[in-house]
């Protein structure tokens, strides 16, 4: 048989549209006693384009602005609350109060005020969906009980307030019960409907549930035996149009002709200084260090000098410490600007402050919940928790072997014996760190410790505060070159605040040549790792640093002779423009100069990984044609169009899918072979970059996959075949391929001898359909 499938294979659902609600009870009235309804996007709709837009409405409200709380912070706080709840008890069900608890820079009263303001924003933005309102009225008139079952961080009291604000009185009074997932610590998919059954004391088949989520509102109630209908809000074409419209909306403002004339004036106070430079014959380090990084560092030096003066005028006793290795050039730049040293270089880094902070289980959970999903690495976490290598290896082995690696890792880490070991190791580490601090920093009660670093989110500052809270009575603040304002980083300030952190090359250019600090001995002396970066890289770094300092001296002298000074806000704007240019629009000389640069925390198992690799970038583009997953320098080397899309992706984060990039498709015949039975389907390959296509096919342990390339192609290139799997590395994956009636003419070039020529991928153990084979290919000669 032959079936045409969309790129995402979906099961058939019993679906209803908005026009069908008035007929629902005619079909089910004799079968049910209870009508169960989802809340958001079923009964209650928002006026915003997407659910996330509600947070951008919140940040416009006076209270949010007065407390300097942004949509970005609200979203990040929720993500962290979800992770923390999962670590604590294995569920992602949180309450609204859990989110605002992450704003540790605010008082409890202020957190409560923000929570209330969010509720008010939701009220102003919500409305009741008329067809569902009428359905409730019909159910009530027929004596059918009405309940609301919602996956939400609102508790029942809060959700009742929202519903009461939007629903007519008679409809609100017709609702008998409200079930909120956050109050039961389980979502609909995790068993909330079982709790509903216990409360109702009615058989499951007497309930009809309707909602918009295919798994939560259809699969989950069906699994307990209830009737269910999946509410399909829009047809697929409308979904596509709305998604593209919403994604493009912020970008479209760039096309507004009034923007060119209404934008703020731009400044560059350093143009006059640069007029004395001759960059046409200069070495790359001059254009990089003198003309690009120099203005950035001059601006930072003025920013930090003013911050220190402000603290002193407020009666504080600031002691400034530049954190080696990354803040080395910051310290030298500030010294060049001020004509004297502004502080001391100290050897403290994120790893040591985190390692020294574990006193309780909540400390462990606080650390783990702060890890973004894309950075979750079992080996790195085990090392940070100071687990001996043998114990860490066993925990990682058991986790990876589990069907649910994350859950198993979380369970093993929280074993009482493991936690006890973590606390013991951390206590000893903490004493060694404190000994170093007392010897090197010579702190006194009442000091304000000013930690200075390149950035990014103040983790070192945060965990050092935790380490010292019972040891030394000091205030710890952070002053960074660039940072992201996190909700739990109260005393953090930066020259540049941004949610983007592509400044790695600038950061590496400011480092000091020594290994990173691993630990301290019993006398408080630092213990270093070996130097991992090459002498060639440090030679380039030294050349850049010399040019940076030369610029600061030249600019300082020029401004003094010209009797010029500039507000830090103007220098800040100039610094942002210079950094953005360096990141997204590098010159050919920059791309070549930095191409061997490494970061010693991300060098890979071979120790050869560079911060960007043009060949790897091209390979990634061939797979998915999105610049979101490649380094900006890789995008710039490929094309200006990709550079612009990189900027747009990082700044606006539009919800474009791979199939949006290009409207072309290649329909490929696929054979799924299971138990000697073959099913033929058609799948669409998505066009990517340089004429390549990606074909993604679900991988299952009992199914062979045959890709009939010969039907359309006489010659083709197969660039790569990958198994997308988060935890498992498949060794000798190439042994699973059989090229039937295909002749390999070169490493990636194949001739398809007949129309039936195919690539056969043998089954792989452990695949359950959640993984996929990604086949990246390029047609060379088409058969017809």
C-alpha positions as CSV (number, residue, x, y, z in Angstrom):
1,X,0.0,0.0,0.0
2,X,1.1,3.6,-0.5
3,X,0.5,6.5,1.9
4,X,1.4,10.1,1.6
5,X,2.7,11.5,4.9
6,X,3.6,15.0,6.0
7,X,7.1,15.7,7.3
8,X,5.9,14.9,10.8
9,X,4.0,11.6,10.9
10,X,0.9,12.0,13.1
11,X,-1.8,9.6,14.3
12,X,-5.4,10.1,13.3
13,X,-7.3,12.1,15.9
14,X,-11.0,12.5,16.6
15,X,-11.0,16.2,16.0
16,X,-13.6,19.0,16.1
17,X,-13.5,22.5,14.8
18,X,-15.1,25.6,16.3
19,X,-18.2,25.1,14.1
20,X,-18.8,21.7,15.6
21,X,-19.3,22.6,19.3
22,X,-23.1,23.1,18.9
23,X,-23.4,19.5,17.8
24,X,-21.2,17.8,20.5
25,X,-23.9,17.1,23.1
26,X,-26.3,15.7,20.5
27,X,-23.7,12.9,19.9
28,X,-22.6,12.4,23.6
29,X,-25.5,13.5,25.8
30,X,-26.8,9.9,26.4
31,X,-23.2,8.6,27.1
32,X,-21.8,11.2,29.6
33,X,-22.5,12.7,33.0
34,X,-19.6,15.1,33.0
35,X,-18.2,17.6,30.4
36,X,-14.5,18.2,31.0
37,X,-12.9,21.2,29.3
38,X,-9.4,22.4,28.9
39,X,-9.0,26.1,29.9
40,X,-6.4,28.0,27.9
41,X,-6.8,28.1,24.1
42,X,-10.1,26.2,24.5
43,X,-12.4,28.0,26.9
44,X,-10.1,31.0,27.6
45,X,-8.2,32.6,24.7
46,X,-5.7,35.4,24.8
47,X,-5.8,38.6,22.7
48,X,-2.0,38.2,22.0
49,X,-0.6,36.7,18.9
50,X,1.2,33.9,20.9
51,X,1.1,32.9,24.6
52,X,4.6,34.3,25.0
53,X,3.5,37.8,24.0
54,X,1.7,38.1,27.3
55,X,5.1,38.5,29.0
56,X,5.9,41.4,26.7
57,X,2.6,43.1,27.7
58,X,3.6,42.6,31.4
59,X,6.9,44.3,31.0
60,X,5.1,47.4,29.8
61,X,3.1,47.7,33.0
62,X,4.3,50.3,35.5
63,X,5.2,47.9,38.3
64,X,7.3,45.7,36.1
65,X,9.1,48.8,34.8
66,X,9.6,50.2,38.2
67,X,11.2,47.0,39.4
68,X,13.2,46.6,36.2
69,X,11.7,43.2,35.4
70,X,11.6,42.2,31.8
71,X,9.8,39.6,29.7
72,X,13.2,37.9,29.2
73,X,13.7,37.5,32.9
74,X,10.1,36.3,33.5
75,X,10.6,33.6,30.8
76,X,14.0,32.6,32.2
77,X,12.6,32.4,35.7
78,X,9.9,30.0,34.6
79,X,12.3,27.8,32.8
80,X,14.5,27.6,35.9
81,X,11.5,26.9,38.1
82,X,10.5,24.0,35.9
83,X,14.0,22.5,36.1
84,X,14.1,23.0,39.9
85,X,10.8,21.3,40.4
86,X,11.9,18.3,38.3
87,X,15.0,18.0,40.3
88,X,13.1,18.2,43.6
89,X,10.4,15.7,42.9
90,X,10.5,14.5,39.3
91,X,7.7,16.7,38.0
92,X,7.6,19.9,36.0
93,X,4.4,21.1,37.6
94,X,5.1,24.5,39.2
95,X,3.0,27.3,40.7
96,X,3.1,30.9,39.7
97,X,4.7,31.7,43.1
98,X,7.6,29.3,42.3
99,X,8.4,31.5,39.3
100,X,8.6,34.7,41.2
101,X,10.6,33.1,44.0
102,X,13.5,33.1,41.5
103,X,13.6,36.9,41.6
104,X,15.8,36.8,44.7
105,X,16.8,40.4,44.2
106,X,13.3,41.4,45.2
107,X,11.5,41.3,48.5
108,X,8.7,38.8,49.2
109,X,6.3,41.7,49.0
110,X,7.6,42.8,45.6
111,X,7.4,39.2,44.4
112,X,3.8,39.0,45.5
113,X,3.0,42.3,43.8
114,X,4.5,41.0,40.5
115,X,2.4,37.9,40.8
116,X,-0.7,39.9,41.2
117,X,0.3,42.1,38.3
118,X,0.6,39.1,36.1
119,X,-2.9,37.9,37.0
120,X,-4.2,41.4,36.2
121,X,-2.4,41.3,32.8
122,X,-3.9,37.9,32.1
123,X,-7.4,39.3,32.9
124,X,-7.0,42.2,30.6
125,X,-5.8,40.0,27.8
126,X,-8.2,37.0,28.1
127,X,-11.6,36.4,26.7
128,X,-14.0,33.5,26.6
129,X,-14.4,31.6,23.4
130,X,-18.1,31.9,22.4
131,X,-18.7,28.4,21.1
132,X,-17.4,26.8,24.3
133,X,-19.4,29.2,26.4
134,X,-22.5,28.1,24.6
135,X,-21.5,24.4,25.1
136,X,-21.3,25.0,28.8
137,X,-24.8,26.5,28.8
138,X,-26.1,23.5,26.8
139,X,-24.5,21.0,29.2
140,X,-25.9,22.8,32.3
141,X,-29.4,22.8,30.8
142,X,-29.2,19.1,30.2
143,X,-28.0,18.4,33.8
144,X,-24.4,17.5,32.7
145,X,-21.8,18.4,35.2
146,X,-19.1,20.8,33.9
147,X,-15.5,20.7,35.1
148,X,-12.2,22.5,34.0
149,X,-9.0,20.4,33.8
150,X,-6.0,22.6,33.0
151,X,-2.2,22.1,32.8
152,X,-1.3,25.4,34.4
153,X,0.9,27.2,37.0
154,X,-2.2,29.0,38.2
155,X,-3.8,27.5,41.3
156,X,-7.5,27.0,41.6
157,X,-8.1,30.3,43.3
158,X,-6.2,32.2,40.6
159,X,-7.8,30.3,37.7
160,X,-11.2,31.0,39.2
161,X,-10.4,34.7,39.2
162,X,-9.4,34.6,35.5
163,X,-12.5,32.7,34.5
164,X,-14.8,34.9,36.6
165,X,-13.4,38.0,34.9
166,X,-14.1,36.7,31.4
167,X,-17.2,34.4,31.7
168,X,-20.8,35.5,32.1
169,X,-22.1,34.9,35.6
170,X,-24.5,32.1,34.6
171,X,-21.6,30.2,32.8
172,X,-19.2,30.7,35.7
173,X,-21.8,29.3,38.1
174,X,-22.4,26.3,35.9
175,X,-18.7,25.2,36.4
176,X,-18.7,22.6,39.2
177,X,-15.0,21.8,39.7
178,X,-11.7,23.1,38.6
179,X,-8.5,20.9,38.5
180,X,-5.1,22.6,38.2
181,X,-2.1,20.4,37.4
182,X,0.2,22.5,39.7
183,X,-2.0,21.5,42.8
184,X,-1.7,17.8,42.0
185,X,1.9,17.8,40.9
186,X,1.1,16.0,37.7
187,X,0.0,17.1,34.3
188,X,-2.7,15.6,32.2
189,X,-0.2,13.3,30.5
190,X,1.2,12.3,33.9
191,X,-2.0,11.1,35.5
192,X,-4.1,14.2,36.4
193,X,-7.2,12.6,34.9
194,X,-6.9,9.7,37.4
195,X,-7.2,12.3,40.2
196,X,-10.2,13.7,38.4
197,X,-11.8,10.3,38.5
198,X,-11.2,9.9,42.2
199,X,-12.9,13.3,42.9
200,X,-15.9,12.6,40.6
201,X,-16.5,9.1,41.7
202,X,-18.0,8.4,38.3
203,X,-16.8,5.8,35.7
204,X,-14.4,7.1,33.1
205,X,-16.7,6.4,30.2
206,X,-19.2,8.9,31.6
207,X,-16.8,11.8,31.0
208,X,-16.1,13.7,27.7
209,X,-13.0,15.8,27.7
210,X,-12.3,18.5,25.0
211,X,-9.1,20.4,24.6
212,X,-6.6,21.7,22.0
213,X,-3.5,19.6,22.9
214,X,-3.4,16.3,21.0
215,X,-1.5,14.4,23.7
216,X,-2.8,16.1,26.9
217,X,-6.4,16.5,25.8
218,X,-6.9,13.5,23.6
219,X,-4.5,10.7,24.4
220,X,-4.4,11.2,28.1
221,X,-8.2,11.0,28.8
222,X,-8.5,8.1,26.3
223,X,-5.9,6.2,28.3
224,X,-8.2,6.1,31.3
225,X,-11.2,5.2,29.3
226,X,-12.9,8.6,29.0
227,X,-14.3,10.0,25.7
228,X,-12.2,12.7,24.2
229,X,-12.2,15.2,21.3
230,X,-9.2,17.1,20.1
231,X,-10.2,20.7,19.4
232,X,-8.4,21.8,16.2
233,X,-8.3,25.6,16.4
234,X,-7.1,26.1,12.9
235,X,-6.6,24.2,9.7
236,X,-2.9,23.5,8.7
237,X,-2.7,26.3,6.2
238,X,-4.0,28.8,8.7
239,X,-1.5,27.5,11.3
240,X,1.3,28.1,8.8
241,X,0.1,31.6,7.9
242,X,-0.3,32.7,11.5
243,X,3.0,31.2,12.5
244,X,4.8,33.1,9.8
245,X,2.9,36.3,10.4
246,X,3.8,36.2,14.1
247,X,7.4,35.3,13.5
248,X,7.9,38.0,10.9
249,X,6.0,40.7,12.9
250,X,9.0,42.1,14.9
251,X,11.3,41.7,11.9
252,X,8.9,43.6,9.7
253,X,9.5,46.8,11.7
254,X,12.8,47.0,9.9
255,X,11.0,47.6,6.7
256,X,9.1,50.5,8.1
257,X,10.3,53.6,6.1
258,X,9.8,55.8,9.1
259,X,12.4,53.8,11.1
260,X,15.2,55.4,9.1
261,X,14.1,58.9,10.2
262,X,12.8,58.2,13.6
263,X,15.7,56.1,15.0
264,X,17.9,57.7,17.7
265,X,21.0,59.5,16.5
266,X,24.1,57.3,16.5
267,X,27.4,58.3,18.1
268,X,31.1,57.3,17.6
269,X,33.3,59.6,19.7
270,X,36.4,57.5,18.6
271,X,36.2,58.4,14.9
272,X,38.6,61.3,15.5
273,X,41.1,59.1,17.3
274,X,41.0,56.5,14.5
275,X,41.7,59.2,11.9
276,X,45.3,59.1,13.1
277,X,45.5,55.4,12.4
278,X,46.5,53.9,9.1
279,X,44.8,50.5,9.0
280,X,45.2,49.9,5.3
281,X,48.8,48.7,5.7
282,X,48.3,47.5,9.3
283,X,48.5,43.9,10.6
284,X,45.2,42.2,11.5
285,X,45.8,42.7,15.3
286,X,45.8,46.4,14.7
287,X,42.3,46.5,13.1
288,X,41.1,44.1,15.8
289,X,42.8,45.4,18.9
290,X,43.3,49.1,18.1
291,X,40.2,49.9,16.0
292,X,37.6,47.4,17.4
293,X,38.4,46.1,20.9
294,X,40.2,49.3,22.0
295,X,37.0,51.5,22.0
296,X,35.2,48.7,23.8
297,X,37.8,48.6,26.6
298,X,38.0,52.4,26.9
299,X,34.2,52.5,27.4
300,X,34.5,49.8,30.0
301,X,37.3,51.5,31.9
302,X,35.3,54.7,32.2
303,X,32.2,52.7,33.2
304,X,34.1,50.9,36.0
305,X,35.8,54.1,37.2
306,X,32.5,55.8,37.6
307,X,31.0,52.8,39.4
308,X,33.8,52.8,41.9
309,X,33.5,56.6,42.5
310,X,29.7,56.2,43.0
311,X,30.2,53.5,45.6
312,X,32.8,55.6,47.5
313,X,30.5,58.6,47.5
314,X,27.7,56.5,48.9
315,X,30.0,55.7,51.9
316,X,31.0,52.2,50.8
317,X,34.4,50.6,50.9
318,X,34.9,49.0,47.5
319,X,37.7,46.6,46.9
320,X,38.0,45.7,43.3
321,X,39.1,42.2,42.1
322,X,39.6,41.2,38.5
323,X,39.0,37.5,38.0
324,X,41.8,35.7,36.2
325,X,42.1,34.5,33.5
326,X,39.4,36.3,31.5
327,X,39.6,39.7,33.2
328,X,43.3,40.2,32.6
329,X,43.0,42.7,29.8
330,X,40.1,44.5,31.6
331,X,42.5,45.2,34.5
332,X,45.3,46.4,32.2
333,X,42.8,48.6,30.3
334,X,41.5,50.2,33.5
335,X,45.0,50.8,34.6
336,X,45.9,52.5,31.3
337,X,42.7,54.6,31.5
338,X,43.0,55.7,35.1
339,X,46.8,55.9,35.3
340,X,46.8,53.7,38.3
341,X,45.7,50.2,39.3
342,X,42.0,50.1,40.1
343,X,42.1,46.7,41.8
344,X,43.9,43.3,42.2
345,X,44.1,40.3,39.9
346,X,42.8,37.2,41.8
347,X,42.5,33.5,40.8
348,X,38.9,32.7,41.4
349,X,36.6,31.2,38.7
350,X,33.1,29.8,38.4
351,X,34.1,26.1,39.0
352,X,35.7,26.8,42.4
353,X,32.9,28.9,43.8
354,X,30.2,26.4,42.7
355,X,32.2,23.5,44.0
356,X,32.6,25.2,47.4
357,X,28.9,26.0,47.7
358,X,27.2,22.6,48.5
359,X,25.9,22.4,52.0
360,X,22.4,21.0,51.5
361,X,20.4,19.2,48.9
362,X,18.8,22.5,48.0
363,X,22.3,23.8,47.1
364,X,22.8,20.9,44.7
365,X,19.3,21.4,43.2
366,X,20.0,25.2,42.9
367,X,23.1,24.4,40.8
368,X,21.5,21.8,38.6
369,X,18.4,23.8,38.0
370,X,20.5,26.6,36.7
371,X,21.9,24.6,33.8
372,X,20.3,25.2,30.5
373,X,19.1,22.0,28.8
374,X,21.5,22.5,25.9
375,X,24.4,22.5,28.4
376,X,23.3,19.5,30.5
377,X,26.3,17.2,30.5
378,X,26.5,14.3,32.9
379,X,30.3,14.2,33.1
380,X,30.6,18.0,33.6
381,X,28.0,18.0,36.3
382,X,29.6,15.0,38.2
383,X,33.0,16.8,38.1
384,X,31.4,20.0,39.4
385,X,29.8,18.1,42.2
386,X,33.3,16.8,43.1
387,X,32.4,13.2,42.8
388,X,35.3,10.8,42.6
389,X,35.9,9.6,39.1
390,X,34.9,5.9,39.8
391,X,31.6,6.9,41.3
392,X,30.9,9.5,38.6
393,X,31.6,6.9,35.9
394,X,29.2,4.4,37.4
395,X,26.4,7.0,37.8
396,X,26.9,8.0,34.2
397,X,26.9,4.4,33.0
398,X,23.7,3.6,34.8
399,X,22.0,6.8,33.6
400,X,22.9,6.3,29.9
401,X,21.7,2.6,30.1
402,X,18.4,3.7,31.5
403,X,15.3,4.3,29.3
404,X,15.0,7.7,31.0
405,X,18.6,9.0,31.4
406,X,17.8,12.3,32.9
407,X,15.4,10.8,35.5
408,X,18.0,8.1,36.4
409,X,20.8,10.6,36.7
410,X,18.7,12.8,39.0
411,X,17.8,9.9,41.2
412,X,21.4,8.6,41.5
413,X,22.7,12.1,42.3
414,X,20.2,12.4,45.1
415,X,21.1,9.1,46.8
416,X,21.8,9.8,50.4
417,X,25.3,8.4,50.3
418,X,26.1,10.4,47.2
419,X,24.8,13.6,48.7
420,X,26.8,13.0,51.9
421,X,30.0,12.6,49.8
422,X,29.2,15.8,47.9
423,X,28.8,17.8,51.1
424,X,32.0,16.4,52.6
425,X,34.0,17.1,49.5
426,X,32.5,20.6,49.2
427,X,33.1,21.5,52.8
428,X,36.8,20.7,52.5
429,X,37.0,22.6,49.2
430,X,35.3,25.6,50.8
431,X,37.8,25.8,53.6
432,X,40.7,25.8,51.1
433,X,39.0,28.5,49.0
434,X,38.3,30.7,52.1
435,X,42.0,30.3,53.1
436,X,43.0,31.7,49.7
437,X,40.5,34.5,49.9
438,X,41.7,35.6,53.3
439,X,45.3,35.5,52.3
440,X,45.0,37.2,48.9
441,X,42.0,39.5,49.2
442,X,42.5,40.7,52.8
443,X,38.8,41.5,53.4
444,X,37.4,43.3,56.3
445,X,33.9,43.5,57.8
446,X,31.8,46.0,55.8
447,X,33.8,45.9,52.6
448,X,32.1,45.9,49.2
449,X,33.7,43.3,47.1
450,X,33.6,44.3,43.4
451,X,34.1,41.3,41.2
452,X,35.1,42.3,37.6
453,X,34.9,39.9,34.7
454,X,34.0,39.7,31.1
455,X,30.6,38.2,31.9
456,X,28.1,36.6,31.4
457,X,25.4,35.9,34.0
458,X,27.2,36.4,37.3
459,X,27.5,32.7,38.3
460,X,30.8,33.2,40.1
461,X,29.4,36.2,42.1
462,X,26.3,34.3,43.0
463,X,28.0,31.2,44.3
464,X,30.8,33.1,46.0
465,X,28.1,34.9,48.0
466,X,26.7,31.5,49.0
467,X,30.2,30.3,50.0
468,X,31.0,33.3,52.2
469,X,27.6,34.0,53.7
470,X,28.7,32.4,57.1
471,X,32.3,33.3,56.9
472,X,32.9,37.0,56.1
473,X,30.5,40.0,56.5
474,X,31.0,41.6,53.2
475,X,28.7,42.7,50.3
476,X,29.6,41.1,46.9
477,X,28.7,42.9,43.7
478,X,29.6,42.3,40.1
479,X,30.7,44.7,37.4
480,X,31.0,43.1,34.0
481,X,31.8,44.0,30.5
482,X,28.7,42.2,29.2
483,X,26.0,40.3,31.1
484,X,22.5,39.0,31.0
485,X,20.3,40.3,33.8
486,X,19.0,37.1,35.5
487,X,16.2,37.2,38.0
488,X,18.4,35.8,40.7
489,X,21.4,38.1,40.2
490,X,20.6,41.1,42.3
491,X,23.9,43.0,42.5
492,X,25.1,42.7,38.9
493,X,25.7,45.5,36.5
494,X,27.4,45.7,33.1
495,X,28.5,48.1,30.4
496,X,26.5,46.0,28.0
497,X,23.3,44.1,28.9
498,X,22.2,41.5,26.4
499,X,20.5,38.1,26.2
500,X,23.0,37.3,23.5
501,X,26.5,36.0,24.4
502,X,28.4,35.5,21.1
503,X,31.4,37.5,22.5
504,X,33.7,34.5,22.9
505,X,36.4,35.7,20.6
506,X,36.6,39.0,22.5
507,X,36.7,37.1,25.8
508,X,39.5,34.9,24.6
509,X,41.5,37.9,23.4
510,X,41.6,39.2,26.9
511,X,42.9,36.2,28.7
512,X,46.2,35.6,30.6
513,X,48.5,32.7,29.8
514,X,48.2,30.2,32.6
515,X,46.1,27.1,33.3
516,X,42.8,27.4,35.0
517,X,42.5,27.1,38.7
518,X,41.4,23.6,39.7
519,X,41.7,23.8,43.5
520,X,43.8,25.3,46.4
521,X,46.2,23.5,48.6
522,X,45.9,23.5,52.4
523,X,47.8,26.7,52.6
524,X,45.5,28.5,50.2
525,X,47.8,28.4,47.2
526,X,46.1,27.9,43.8
527,X,46.6,24.6,42.0
528,X,46.5,25.0,38.2
529,X,45.5,22.8,35.4
530,X,48.0,22.6,32.5
531,X,47.9,25.2,29.8
532,X,45.7,23.8,27.0
533,X,45.8,26.6,24.5
534,X,48.6,26.9,22.0
535,X,51.5,29.3,22.0
536,X,50.3,30.4,18.6
537,X,47.0,31.5,20.1
538,X,48.7,33.3,23.0
539,X,51.1,35.1,20.6
540,X,48.0,36.5,18.7
541,X,46.3,37.4,22.0
542,X,49.4,39.3,23.2
543,X,49.5,41.2,19.9
544,X,45.8,42.1,20.2
545,X,46.2,43.2,23.8
546,X,49.2,45.5,23.0
547,X,47.1,47.2,20.3
548,X,44.2,47.6,22.7
549,X,46.3,49.3,25.3
550,X,48.0,51.5,22.7
551,X,44.5,52.7,21.6
552,X,43.5,53.6,25.2
553,X,46.6,55.7,25.6
554,X,46.1,57.4,22.3
555,X,42.4,58.1,23.0
556,X,43.1,59.4,26.5
557,X,45.8,61.8,25.3
558,X,43.7,63.0,22.3
559,X,40.6,63.7,24.4
560,X,42.7,65.5,27.1
561,X,44.4,67.7,24.5
562,X,41.0,68.5,22.8
563,X,39.3,69.0,26.2
564,X,36.7,66.4,25.3
565,X,34.7,64.1,27.5
566,X,31.8,61.9,26.7
567,X,29.0,60.4,28.9
568,X,29.3,56.7,29.6
569,X,25.9,56.2,27.8
570,X,27.4,57.5,24.6
571,X,30.5,55.3,24.9
572,X,28.2,52.4,25.8
573,X,26.2,52.8,22.6
574,X,29.5,52.9,20.6
575,X,30.7,49.8,22.3
576,X,27.5,47.9,21.5
577,X,27.8,48.9,17.8
578,X,31.5,47.9,17.7
579,X,30.9,44.5,19.4
580,X,27.9,43.8,17.2
581,X,29.9,44.5,14.1
582,X,32.8,42.3,15.3
583,X,30.4,39.4,16.1
584,X,28.1,39.4,13.0
585,X,30.0,41.3,10.3
586,X,33.6,40.3,10.6
587,X,36.1,41.2,8.0
588,X,37.9,38.6,5.9
589,X,41.0,39.3,8.0
590,X,39.2,38.6,11.2
591,X,37.8,35.3,10.0
592,X,41.2,34.2,8.9
593,X,43.0,35.6,12.0
594,X,40.8,33.9,14.6
595,X,40.2,30.6,12.7
596,X,42.5,28.6,15.0
597,X,41.2,30.0,18.3
598,X,40.1,27.6,20.9
599,X,38.3,27.8,24.2
600,X,39.9,25.4,26.7
601,X,36.5,24.5,28.2
602,X,35.1,23.3,24.8
603,X,37.9,21.6,22.9
604,X,36.4,18.2,22.6
605,X,37.9,14.8,23.4
606,X,40.7,15.3,20.8
607,X,41.7,18.7,22.1
608,X,41.5,20.1,18.6
609,X,38.1,21.7,18.5
610,X,38.2,25.4,17.5
611,X,35.6,28.0,18.4
612,X,34.4,28.0,14.8
613,X,35.1,25.8,11.8
614,X,34.1,26.8,8.3
615,X,33.8,23.2,7.1
616,X,31.7,22.2,10.1
617,X,29.5,25.3,9.4
618,X,29.0,24.3,5.8
619,X,28.1,20.8,7.0
620,X,25.6,22.0,9.5
621,X,24.0,24.2,6.8
622,X,23.7,21.3,4.5
623,X,21.8,19.5,7.2
624,X,19.3,22.1,8.2
625,X,20.0,25.4,6.5
626,X,19.6,27.4,9.6
627,X,22.2,29.8,11.0
628,X,20.7,29.5,14.5
629,X,23.0,26.5,15.2
630,X,26.3,27.8,13.7
631,X,28.9,30.4,14.8
632,X,28.3,33.8,13.3
633,X,31.7,33.7,11.6
634,X,30.6,30.4,9.9
635,X,27.5,32.2,8.7
636,X,29.4,35.2,7.5
637,X,31.8,33.1,5.5
638,X,28.9,31.4,3.8
639,X,27.0,34.5,2.7
640,X,25.7,37.9,3.8
641,X,22.1,36.5,3.7
642,X,23.0,34.0,6.4
643,X,24.7,36.7,8.4
644,X,21.5,38.8,8.4
645,X,19.4,35.7,9.2
646,X,21.8,34.9,12.1
647,X,21.3,38.4,13.5
648,X,17.5,38.1,13.1
649,X,17.4,34.7,14.7
650,X,19.4,35.7,17.8
651,X,17.7,39.1,18.2
652,X,14.1,38.3,17.4
653,X,14.0,34.5,17.7
654,X,11.3,34.0,15.0
655,X,9.6,30.6,15.0
656,X,10.7,29.6,11.5
657,X,10.8,25.9,10.7
658,X,13.3,24.3,8.3
659,X,10.6,23.9,5.7
660,X,10.0,27.7,5.8
661,X,13.5,28.4,4.4
662,X,12.7,27.2,1.0
663,X,9.4,26.1,-0.6
664,X,11.0,23.4,-2.7
665,X,10.5,19.8,-1.7
666,X,11.7,16.4,-2.9
667,X,9.2,13.6,-2.4
668,X,11.1,10.3,-1.8
669,X,9.7,6.8,-1.8
670,X,10.5,4.9,1.5
671,X,10.2,1.2,2.3
672,X,9.5,0.3,5.9
673,X,10.3,-3.4,6.4
674,X,9.1,-5.1,9.5
675,X,8.6,-8.9,10.0
676,X,9.2,-9.5,6.3
677,X,6.4,-7.1,5.5
678,X,7.1,-4.0,3.5
679,X,5.1,-0.8,3.7
680,X,5.7,1.9,1.1
681,X,5.3,5.5,2.1
682,X,6.3,8.9,0.6
683,X,8.2,11.5,2.6
684,X,9.3,15.0,1.8
685,X,13.0,15.9,1.9
686,X,13.6,19.5,3.0
687,X,16.0,21.7,0.9
688,X,18.9,23.1,2.9
689,X,22.1,24.7,1.5
690,X,24.1,24.5,-1.7
691,X,21.5,22.2,-3.3
692,X,21.4,19.7,-0.5
693,X,18.3,18.1,1.1
694,X,17.7,16.5,4.5
695,X,15.4,13.5,4.8
696,X,14.4,12.7,8.4
697,X,13.0,9.2,9.0
698,X,11.9,7.8,12.4
699,X,14.3,5.1,13.6
700,X,12.8,1.9,15.2
701,X,14.6,-1.1,16.5
702,X,12.4,-3.6,14.6
703,X,12.2,-1.8,11.2
704,X,14.6,-1.6,8.3
705,X,14.4,1.6,6.2
706,X,14.9,1.5,2.4
707,X,15.3,4.9,0.6
708,X,14.6,4.5,-3.1
709,X,17.0,7.1,-4.5
710,X,17.0,5.5,-7.9
711,X,13.4,6.5,-8.7
712,X,14.5,10.1,-9.2
713,X,18.3,10.2,-9.5
714,X,21.0,8.7,-11.6
715,X,23.8,10.3,-9.7
716,X,23.7,11.8,-6.2
717,X,26.0,12.8,-3.3
718,X,25.3,11.5,0.2
719,X,27.0,14.0,2.5
720,X,26.1,12.3,5.8
721,X,23.8,9.9,7.5
722,X,23.2,10.5,11.2
723,X,21.2,9.1,14.1
724,X,19.7,11.9,16.1
725,X,20.1,10.7,19.7
726,X,20.8,12.8,22.7
727,X,22.6,10.2,24.9
728,X,23.9,7.3,22.8
729,X,26.9,7.3,20.5
730,X,26.6,4.6,17.9
731,X,30.0,3.1,17.0
732,X,30.5,1.8,13.5
733,X,27.2,3.2,12.4
734,X,28.3,2.9,8.8
735,X,28.1,-0.9,9.0
736,X,24.3,-0.5,9.1
737,X,24.1,0.7,5.5
738,X,23.6,-1.4,2.5
739,X,23.7,0.2,-1.0
740,X,21.5,-1.9,-3.2
741,X,22.0,-1.4,-6.9
742,X,24.1,1.7,-6.1
743,X,27.8,2.0,-7.1
744,X,30.0,4.2,-5.1
745,X,32.3,6.2,-7.5
746,X,33.9,8.5,-4.9
747,X,33.7,8.9,-1.0
748,X,30.3,10.7,-1.3
749,X,29.3,10.1,-4.9
750,X,26.9,7.3,-6.0
751,X,25.5,6.1,-9.3
752,X,22.0,4.6,-9.1
753,X,21.9,1.9,-11.7
754,X,18.2,1.4,-11.8
755,X,14.9,3.0,-10.7
756,X,14.8,0.5,-7.9
757,X,18.2,1.4,-6.5
758,X,18.0,2.1,-2.8
759,X,19.9,2.8,0.4
760,X,19.0,0.3,3.1
761,X,19.5,1.1,6.8
762,X,19.4,-1.9,9.1
763,X,17.6,-1.6,12.5
764,X,19.4,-0.3,15.5
765,X,18.7,-1.6,19.0
766,X,17.1,0.8,21.5
767,X,15.4,3.0,18.9
768,X,11.7,3.6,19.7
769,X,10.7,6.1,17.0
770,X,11.7,9.2,19.0
771,X,15.1,9.1,17.3
772,X,15.5,9.7,13.5
773,X,17.8,9.0,10.7
774,X,18.9,12.2,9.1
775,X,20.1,11.6,5.5
776,X,21.8,14.6,3.9
777,X,22.1,14.3,0.1
778,X,22.4,16.3,-3.1
779,X,21.0,15.3,-6.5
780,X,23.6,15.5,-9.2
781,X,21.9,14.0,-12.3
782,X,18.2,13.4,-12.3
783,X,16.7,10.3,-13.9
784,X,14.1,12.2,-15.9
